[in-house]
Amino acid sequence: MEALFHLAIIWTSVFIAAVFAHKTRLTPVLFFLFMGAVLVNIGILPHEGDPFIRGFAEIGIIVIMFALGFEENTSNFIKGIKRSWGIALFGGLAPFCAAYAVADYFWSDFNVSILCGLTMTATAISLTMVSLKSEGLHKTKAATGIMTSAVLDDIASLILVAILVPLASGQAILSVLGIAFIVAKAVGFFMIVMFVAKWILPHEGPHWLARVPVIGHYGIKHVLSFGEGEQSVLTVLLIALLSGLLAQKFGFHPAVGAYMAGLILKEEYFRFDHHPSKDFYESTKQIIDSVAFSWIGPVFFVELGTKIIFDWDVFVSVIPETAVLFLSIVAAQIISATLAARYTGGFKIEEALMIGFGMLGRAELAFVVMDIAYVQNQIFSTEVFYTLMFTAFWLNVCVPVSIKLWKPYFNKAIES
């Protein structure tokens, strides 16, 4: 019952955050994080979250990422990758080098510096995309650029986590075979997703699966239309969950798999012959959006905010390190991502800057690395951990604020 009581508190805070967001016209994500930090530091929510709440939050981020992928057009995403390789490369390399340099200056430990760089590498996809959605910018070319480059960054970061964490903790030595295996897993996951998208889901078109007796004549449209389409929401959520579990097996965060699941589910699959006038895609999307952005998804951000534990003595002691690291990451991320978007992606300068702002956030993977390095392997000292934690927090605050402030200039540019 205690877990349900905590969930009631979180949902109350979500409503309060939504009210503040409406009054201030800022994204609710910022207030979700704030509410989580306040509630845990005044003792209303526990420092160690209940397993039920953590599981609920995990479902929230999976549904959020699925909802964002569900809205995206697959062909636009693929085109976005072609434009975003430079953003991913330079937008990930610059903050890694900046964090490594700052950590080396303050703590002079190679393992600590490497893992600090890794912590500050991957962009918080969900935070940025939800922030863009709240401003009505989630379907712009810049949003696709952020999403694709962030996915590429996360893939590279996950590969580096698998390589560098065992090295830093002394559990493994670097080997060509080990690196090749990790890269092969990443390629294998996306090959499976592509196979499902092209050969399993559709039931139309000339492909070899159509020649298989019985099942060759059916596709995802038949499954979605079962029972007058009443099970379509359950079906797509099941696909999202299974894709997330598959991604986890391959070493990715389940949210990446959920996003890919949403991406490969096309609007045309929801056009049922027996109900040509009813828009099943839109009705399914409305339910998914409600789940993702109103009552399950926000739990993830409140739970994320509870990771910020304010110890006054430690907080004061790490102010110089936090300030230097924060400013270094802001400068490195915005400059590198903006220049890459402008000169390798061909975006307008206003779009390029929006991409730079959108890539400031640090969330899921950053906290995973911090947990591994601080809790599991004691590589980070308390000072290092709090420096990274506070830096990540302020970087996350910068995302919705900077997007909100830059939106008028961005809109003027894309309208011209």
N, C-alpha and C positions, 0 to 999 in steps of 0.2 A: 504493500500500500504506500510505502514511503516514496517509491519511484513514481507512482501516479500523482502523489502530492507535488513532487518536484516538476512533473510534466505540467500540472495545473499552473504552477508558478511561472514556468517558461512560457506557456501559452498566454498567460496574463501579460508578461513582459513583451511578448510579440505584439499584442494588441496595443499596448502603450507605445511601443516603438513605432508602430504603424501610424498612430495618432500624431506623434512628434514629426514623423517623416512627412505626413500630409501638411502639417502646419508650417514646416520649414522648407518644404519642397526639395528636401534632400532624399537620397536613396534610403530605404528602410534598412539596408544591410549595415550601414554605419551605426544605426541605433540598436540593431540586434547585437552587434559586437559590444557596444557600450553597455547594454543591459546585462549581458553575460558577465562582463568584467565587474560591474557594480554589485550584482547579486552575489557573486562568489567572494568578493572582498569584504562585504558587510555581513557575511555569514549566513545568508538566506539559502544559497546553494552550496553544496559541499565542494571541497577542493578536488576530491576524487569522485568523478561522476559515476552514477549508478550504471551498471552494464546495460540495463534496459534503455536508459537515456542515450548512452553512447551508440547502441544499436539503432535506436530511433533516429538519431542524428545521421548515422551512416546511410540509412534509407533515404533521409532527406537530401543528402548531396547526390545520391544516385538518381533520385527523381528529378532534381534540379537540372542535372547535366543531361538527362534524357529529354526533358522538356525543351532545353535549349537546342539540342540536336534535332529534335522533332520539328522545330520551326525552320531549321536551316535547309536550304536547297542543296542537294548532293553535288550537283555540277558546280555550283558556286564555291563549295568547300574545296573541291579538287582544284579549281582554278586558283583559289586562294593560297593553296600550298605552293603553287608555282611562283606566286608573287611574294611568299612569306619566308622563303628559305633564308634570305639574308637577315630578316628581322629575328628569326629564331637563333641563327648563328651568332650574330653580333650582339643581339639583345640578351643572350644568355652568357656569352663570354665576358662581356664588359662588367656586369655585376659580380661574376665569379672572381675576376681579377681584382676588382675594387675591394671586395670583402676579404679576399686572401691577403691583400696588401695591408689593410687596416688591422686585421687579426695578427699578422706577423709583426707589425709595429708595436702593438700593445702587449702581446703575450709570447711572441718569439718561440712558438711551438709549431713544427711543420704539420703534425696531424691535426691540431686544433685549427690551423689556418686553412688547410684543405677542406675540412668539414664545414668551417664557417663559410667558405666560398660556395660550397655545395648547397648549404642552407639558403643562401641568397640567390640561387640561380633560377629556380623554377617559378614561373608566374602563377598566381592564384587564379585559375581559369574561372571558377564559379563566381568568385567575388566580383571580378570584372564584368562578366557577362550579365550577372544580375543587376549590377550598377548601370550598365548600358541599357538593359531592358527597362529599368525604372525611368530612364530618360527618353525612352522611345528610340534608341539608337542601335538596338541589337541586330537589326537587319541591314545595316549599312556595310559598305565594303570595308571600312575601317574595323568594324566589329569582326567580320570574317577574317581579316588580317590578324587581329589579335588572337582570335580563337585558334586558327591554324598554326600560327607561330608558337602559341602557348602549348598546344598539343605536341608540337615537335620539340619544344624545350623540355616538356615533361618526359617525353620518351628518352631524350638524351640524359636528363637528370636521373631518371630511374636506372639507366645503364651505368651512370657514374656512381650512384648509390650502391649498386650491386658490386661495383669494382672497388671503390675507395673505402667504404665502411669496413669491410673485412681487412683491408690493408692497414687502415688507421688503427683498428683495434687489435692488430697482430694475429688475426685468425686465418689469414691467407696471404699468399704471395702472388704478385702479378704474373699472369701467364697469357700467352697469345690464345691458347685454347679456351681459357676461361672467358676472355673478352669475346671471342668468336661465338661462344655458346650464348652469351647474353644478347648479342646482336641478332643471332639467329632466332631467339625467342621473340624479340620485338618484331622482326620481319614475319615470323610465323603467325603471330596474332593478327596482324593486318591482312595477311593472305587469307586466313580463315574468314575474317569479316567480309572481304571482297568476294570470296567464294559463296558465302551465304547470300550476299546481296545480289549476285549475278545468277546463281544457279539454283538456289533453294527457295527464296521468297517468291519470285515471279512465277506465274504459271503460263505466261504467254511468251511467244518468241521461239525461234529455232535453237534449242539447246538440247544436249543429250539427255537431260533428266526427263524431258517430255516424252521420251520413248520408254520410260520405265512403266510397267503395267500399274494401273490403278493410281498410285501416288503421283505419276507423271502428269496427270490431268488436273491436279489440284495445286493451289498455291496459297500464299498468305491471304489473298482476298477472300477465299472460301472460308478460311478460319475466322477472319474478322467479321464476316457477314453471318456467322452462325447465330441462331436465335434472334434474328432481326437486328443484329449488331449490338445486342445487349452485353456481350462479353468482350467487346473490342478494347475497352480500357484494361480489363484484366489481362487480355492477350498481350497488349503492347508493354504493360508493366512487367509481365513475365519475361518477355524478350529482353527488356532492359536489364532485369536482374540476372538472367542467364548470361548475357553479354558481359555484365560487370563481374560475375564470378569467373568467367573465362579469362577476362583481362587480369584478374587477381592471380590466377594460376600461372599466367605468363609474366608476372612480376609488376604489372601496372596497378595503379589505383583503380578500384571498381568504377569510379566516376568516368574514367576515360572510356571504358567499355560501354557504359550506359549512353554516353554521348554518341559513340559510333552506332549504337543500336537505333537511336533516334534519327541519325543521319541517313540510314539505309531504308527506313520506312517511308515510302513515298506517299504523297497525297492521293495518287491515283488508286492505291490499294483500298481506299475507303469509298470508292465509287461503286456502289452495289447496283446491279441491274434491276433488282426487284424494288428498289427505292431510289429511282434516279433523281427525285426532287429534293431529297433530304441530304444535308451536308454532314455526313458521319465524321469526316475528318475534323471539322470545326467543333462539333459537339464533344468529340474525344479530346481534342486539344484544350477546350475550356476546362474539362474535368482535370486533366493532367496539370494545367497551369494552376488551378486552385490548390491541388495537392502540393505542388512544387513551391509555390510562392506565397501561400497563405497560412498553411497549418503544419505541414511536415518539414518542408525545406527550411523555414526559419529556425527550427530547432537546431539545425547544424551550426548556424552562425552564432546563436546564443551559447551553445556548447563550446564553440571555438573561443568566444569571449571569456569563458570561465578559465581558460588556460593562462590568463593574465593575472597573476597573483602579485599584489603590491606589498613588498617588504620594504618599508621606508628606508632602513639603513642601507640595504643592498641597492635600492633604487637610486639613492643619492650618490652612492659610491661609483655607479656605472654611468652617470650622466655624461661625462666627457666621451667615454667609449661609444655610448649610444648615439650621441650627437654626431660624432665624426663618421661612424658607420652609416647612420641614416642619411646624412648629406651626401656621402660618397656614393651610396647606392642610388639615391634619387638622381644625382648628376649622371652617373654612368648609365643607368637604365634609360633615362629620357633621351640623352644625347645619342647613345648607340642605336636604340630602337628607332628614333626619329630619322636619323641619317640613313639607316638601312632601309626604312620604309620609303623614304624619299628617293634614294638613288638605286636601290636594287628592286624595289617593289613598284616604283612609279606612282606613288601616292602623292596627292597635293600636300603642301607643307602643313595645312591645317589638319588634314587626315593623319599625316605622319606624326604630328604632335599628339593627337588623340590616341594613337597607338602607343606612343611612348608613355603617356599618362596611364593608359589602360594596363600596361605591363608592370606597374609598380607593386602590385599586391603580392604578398607572400603568405601562403596558408598551408594547405594539406601537407605537401611534401616537406616544407620547411619544418613543420612540427614533427613529422616522422623522423627526419634526420636529427632534430634536437633530442627527441626521445631516445633514439638509438645511442647517440653520443653522450648524453647526460645521465639518463636513467639506467640504460642497459649496460653501457661499457665504461662509464665514468671518465670519458675523454675530456669533456667540458668541465671546467670549474663552475661554481655557482655564478661567479661574475660573468663568465662567458655566456652561460645559459640565459641570464637575465638581460644581458646586452642584446643578444639575438632576439629574445622574446619581445622586448620593448621596441626594438627596431622593426620587427615584423608587424607589430601592432600599429605603429605610426605609419608604416608604408601602406597598410590596409586602409587606414583612415584617409590617406592621400588619394586613394583611387576614386571613391565616389565624389569627394570634394573637388578634385581637379577635373573630373569628367563634367560635373555640374557647372563649374566656372568656365570651362572651355567650350561648352555646348553652343552658345550663341555664335561664336566665331566659326565653329565647325559647321553649323547649319548654314551660315551665310556662304561658306565656301562651296558646299556640295549643291547649293541651290543655284549658284552662278554658272 
